[in-house]
Amino acid sequence: FRRVLFRSDLQLNGYKGVDFNADDLSLDRMRRACAAVRADGGGRMLATVITDRLDAMAARIARLAEFHAADADIRAVMAGIHVEGPFINGGPGYVGAHPAPHVMPASPAAAARLLDAGGGLVRLLTLAPECDEGLATVRFLAREGVCVSAGHCDPSRELLARAVDAGLSAFTHLGNGCPLSLHRHDNIISRVLALDGLKFVMVIADGVHVPPWVLASWIRQIGIDRTVAVTDGTAAAGMPPGRYTLGGREVIVASDGAAWSPDRSHLVGSTATPADIGRILRDAVGLSAADSDRLTTLNPARMIGGSP
């Protein structure tokens, strides 16, 4: 147990030069990425598919499911699929690194198409409650046994609470997927921190997306048992400065290890490895080894109903 520092990464878009959203992703490249995750101190992960045309997303999800069925080494690492989008808020800042032209309102029919493509492997889906009329998609996904998480969103406190009652159980990467300028009191970060009903809150613990001192403050408020640390890693994870891709879009890794859009208007995932996350949580955030393990091993497994 102590030997593996990071066992469940619920948001991994790619790894060590391999983009899980690439249309030419091969079985061999997926196998190499999974082996690299293990070699770098990781274990179980959810391969993450982000916003694109619905047919493109379904094809990528189906391809990942095919690889999962075909290879035992991939199955040993890939616990399932996280669908992030396309049912998110397309407004400036909230859309983040997702391509705004492909953002769409949520519907049970569209969500079902993505679930069907995964053949039971979609374990987590991130959406914006304000883009789900009547919260019908949240209810549908919860009935299907999928963990529903809010993210890239700006619901009111009242709507967020109603979404929890409808089956929303988590929040995706708090403090990211939102504009740099927010109302100083009534904003999505404060609303999430004030809401006790959410079972889990995910944070990107790479030391770049959220300053470690801010992360420490949030963890104290959320609680050790409800916080889940993710990498939000991309093909640039564990790689040197250079140019990489996320779903065909360019990612620039600067000399400090931050991954940016070409115009440097927003971050595009992270370059963090599993070992990096464990180190940052302990050395920069100040968690004990036991609490770091809880955020990176036990809580992620609890969130998607699995074992560490």
C-alpha positions in Angstrom: 0.0 0.0 0.0 2.7 2.5 0.9 4.7 1.6 -2.2 2.1 3.0 -4.6 1.6 6.7 -3.9 -1.3 7.4 -6.3 -3.7 4.7 -7.2 -6.8 6.3 -8.6 -6.6 9.3 -11.0 -10.2 10.1 -12.1 -9.2 12.7 -14.7 -6.4 11.6 -17.0 -6.7 12.9 -20.6 -3.4 11.3 -21.8 0.0 10.4 -20.6 3.7 10.4 -21.7 3.0 11.6 -25.2 -0.2 9.6 -25.7 -3.4 11.6 -26.2 -6.5 9.6 -25.2 -8.6 12.0 -27.3 -6.6 11.5 -30.5 -8.6 9.9 -33.3 -5.5 7.8 -34.3 -5.0 6.4 -30.8 -3.8 2.8 -31.2 -3.9 -0.2 -28.9 -0.1 -0.2 -28.6 0.0 3.5 -27.6 -2.7 3.0 -25.0 -0.9 0.0 -23.6 2.4 2.1 -23.4 0.6 4.9 -21.6 -0.9 2.6 -19.1 2.5 1.0 -18.5 4.0 4.5 -18.0 1.3 5.4 -15.4 2.2 2.3 -13.4 5.9 3.0 -13.8 5.5 6.5 -12.4 3.8 5.5 -9.2 0.2 5.3 -10.4 -2.4 2.6 -10.6 -6.1 2.8 -11.5 -7.3 5.7 -13.6 -10.3 6.9 -15.6 -9.4 7.7 -19.2 -11.0 11.1 -19.9 -12.8 12.2 -23.1 -13.5 15.9 -23.4 -16.0 18.0 -25.4 -16.1 17.5 -29.2 -18.8 16.7 -31.7 -21.1 14.0 -30.1 -20.2 11.5 -32.8 -16.5 12.1 -32.3 -16.8 11.7 -28.6 -18.8 8.5 -29.0 -16.2 7.1 -31.4 -13.4 7.9 -28.9 -15.3 6.3 -26.0 -16.0 3.2 -28.1 -12.3 2.9 -29.0 -11.2 3.1 -25.4 -13.8 0.4 -24.5 -12.5 -1.7 -27.3 -8.9 -1.4 -26.0 -10.1 -2.2 -22.5 -11.7 -5.4 -23.6 -8.8 -6.4 -25.8 -5.8 -6.1 -23.3 -5.4 -7.2 -19.8 -2.6 -4.7 -19.1 -4.9 -1.9 -20.1 -7.7 -3.3 -17.9 -5.3 -3.4 -14.9 -4.9 0.4 -15.1 -7.9 1.8 -16.8 -10.8 1.4 -14.4 -13.3 3.1 -16.8 -14.0 6.4 -18.6 -14.7 9.9 -17.5 -16.7 11.9 -19.9 -16.1 15.7 -19.4 -18.6 17.5 -21.5 -20.1 18.3 -23.9 -22.9 19.4 -21.6 -21.0 22.3 -20.0 -21.3 26.1 -19.8 -19.9 27.5 -23.0 -19.4 31.0 -21.6 -16.0 32.7 -21.5 -13.9 31.2 -18.7 -16.3 28.5 -17.8 -15.7 26.6 -21.1 -11.9 26.4 -20.2 -9.9 24.3 -22.7 -13.1 22.8 -24.2 -13.9 23.8 -27.8 -16.9 26.1 -27.4 -18.5 25.3 -30.8 -19.2 21.7 -29.7 -20.7 22.5 -26.3 -24.4 21.5 -26.2 -27.3 21.3 -23.8 -27.6 18.1 -21.8 -30.3 15.6 -22.6 -30.9 12.0 -21.5 -30.8 10.9 -25.2 -27.4 12.5 -25.9 -26.0 11.1 -22.6 -27.3 7.7 -23.4 -25.5 7.7 -26.7 -22.2 8.3 -24.9 -23.0 5.6 -22.3 -23.9 3.1 -25.0 -20.6 3.8 -26.7 -18.7 2.9 -23.6 -20.5 -0.4 -23.0 -20.7 0.1 -19.3 -17.3 1.7 -18.9 -18.4 5.3 -18.4 -18.1 5.7 -14.6 -18.1 9.5 -14.3 -19.7 12.3 -16.3 -19.1 16.0 -15.8 -21.8 18.5 -16.8 -23.2 21.9 -16.0 -26.4 21.7 -14.0 -27.7 25.0 -15.6 -27.4 23.4 -19.0 -29.6 20.4 -18.0 -33.3 21.4 -18.3 -35.2 20.1 -15.4 -32.1 18.2 -14.3 -33.4 15.3 -16.4 -29.9 14.2 -17.4 -28.6 14.2 -13.9 -31.5 12.0 -12.9 -31.0 9.7 -15.9 -27.2 9.3 -15.2 -27.7 8.6 -11.5 -30.3 5.9 -12.3 -27.8 4.4 -14.6 -25.2 4.2 -11.8 -22.9 6.8 -13.3 -21.3 9.3 -10.9 -22.5 12.7 -11.9 -20.2 15.7 -11.2 -20.7 19.4 -11.8 -18.0 21.3 -13.6 -17.3 24.1 -16.1 -20.5 25.5 -14.7 -22.1 28.4 -12.9 -25.3 27.2 -11.2 -26.9 29.2 -8.5 -26.8 27.9 -4.9 -30.4 26.9 -5.2 -29.9 25.0 -8.5 -26.7 23.3 -7.2 -28.7 22.1 -4.1 -31.5 20.8 -6.3 -29.0 19.0 -8.5 -27.6 17.2 -5.5 -31.2 16.1 -4.6 -31.5 14.8 -8.2 -28.4 12.7 -8.0 -25.4 15.0 -8.4 -22.7 13.7 -6.1 -19.4 15.5 -7.0 -17.7 18.6 -8.3 -15.0 18.6 -10.9 -11.7 20.5 -10.4 -12.8 23.2 -8.0 -11.3 26.6 -8.9 -10.8 25.7 -12.5 -13.1 25.8 -15.5 -14.2 29.3 -14.3 -13.3 32.9 -15.2 -10.3 34.7 -13.6 -12.7 37.4 -12.5 -15.7 36.4 -10.4 -18.1 38.1 -8.0 -16.2 38.5 -4.8 -18.8 36.7 -2.7 -21.4 34.8 -4.7 -19.3 32.7 -7.1 -19.1 29.0 -8.0 -16.2 28.4 -5.7 -17.9 29.8 -2.6 -21.2 28.0 -3.5 -19.4 24.6 -3.7 -17.6 25.2 -0.4 -20.8 26.2 1.3 -22.7 23.1 0.1 -22.5 20.1 2.5 -24.6 17.8 0.3 -21.8 17.1 -2.3 -20.2 13.8 -1.4 -16.9 14.6 -3.2 -15.0 17.6 -4.5 -12.1 17.0 -7.0 -9.1 19.3 -7.1 -6.2 19.4 -9.5 -3.2 19.1 -7.1 -0.4 19.9 -9.5 0.7 23.1 -7.7 -0.1 25.1 -10.8 -3.9 25.1 -11.2 -4.5 25.9 -7.6 -1.7 27.4 -5.3 -0.8 25.0 -2.6 -1.8 27.4 0.2 -5.2 27.9 -1.4 -5.6 24.1 -1.8 -4.7 23.6 1.9 -7.4 26.0 2.9 -10.0 24.4 0.7 -9.2 20.9 2.0 -9.7 22.1 5.6 -13.1 23.3 4.6 -14.2 20.4 2.4 -12.7 17.8 4.7 -10.2 15.0 4.1 -12.9 12.4 3.6 -14.6 14.4 0.7 -11.6 15.7 -1.2 -10.3 13.8 -4.3 -7.0 14.8 -5.9 -6.6 14.4 -9.7 -3.8 15.2 -12.1 -5.9 16.4 -15.1 -2.8 15.0 -17.0 -2.6 15.2 -20.8 -0.2 13.8 -23.3 2.2 16.3 -21.9 2.2 14.6 -18.5 5.7 13.6 -17.5 7.2 15.2 -20.6 9.7 18.0 -21.2 8.7 21.4 -22.5 7.4 21.3 -26.0 4.2 21.0 -28.1 1.6 18.3 -27.5 -2.1 17.7 -28.3 -5.4 17.3 -26.6 -8.1 16.1 -29.0 -6.3 17.6 -32.0 -5.7 21.0 -30.2 -2.2 22.2 -29.5 -0.8 22.3 -26.0 2.3 24.3 -25.2 4.4 23.2 -22.2 6.5 26.1 -20.8 9.8 25.8 -19.1 8.1 25.8 -15.7 6.1 22.7 -16.6 2.7 24.5 -17.0 0.6 23.4 -20.0 -1.0 26.3 -21.9 -3.1 27.0 -25.0 -1.1 28.5 -27.8 -2.3 32.0 -26.9 -1.6 31.4 -23.2 -5.1 32.5 -22.3 -5.8 29.4 -20.2 -4.2 26.2 -18.9 -4.8 23.0 -20.8 -4.6 20.1 -18.3 -1.4 19.4 -16.5 2.0 17.8 -16.9 1.9 16.2 -13.4 2.7 12.6 -12.7 1.2 10.5 -9.9 4.4 10.8 -7.9 4.3 14.6 -8.4 0.8 14.8 -6.9 1.8 12.8 -3.8 4.9 15.0 -3.3 3.0 18.3 -3.7 0.2 17.2 -1.3 2.8 16.3 1.4 5.5 18.9 0.9 3.7 21.9 -0.4 0.1 21.5 0.9 1.4 20.0 4.2 -0.7 16.8 4.4 0.4 13.8 6.3 1.3 10.7 4.3 -2.0 9.1 5.5 -4.1 12.0 4.4 -2.3 12.2 1.1 -3.1 8.5 0.5 -6.7 9.2 1.3 -7.0 12.0 -1.3 -5.2 9.9 -4.0 -6.2 6.4 -3.2 -9.1 5.8 -1.0 -11.4 8.7 -1.8 -11.2 8.3 -5.6 -12.1 4.6 -5.3 -15.0 5.4 -3.0 -16.2 8.1 -5.4 -16.6 5.7 -8.4 -17.6 2.7 -6.2 -14.5 0.6 -6.6 -11.6 -0.6 -4.5 -8.1 1.0 -4.2 
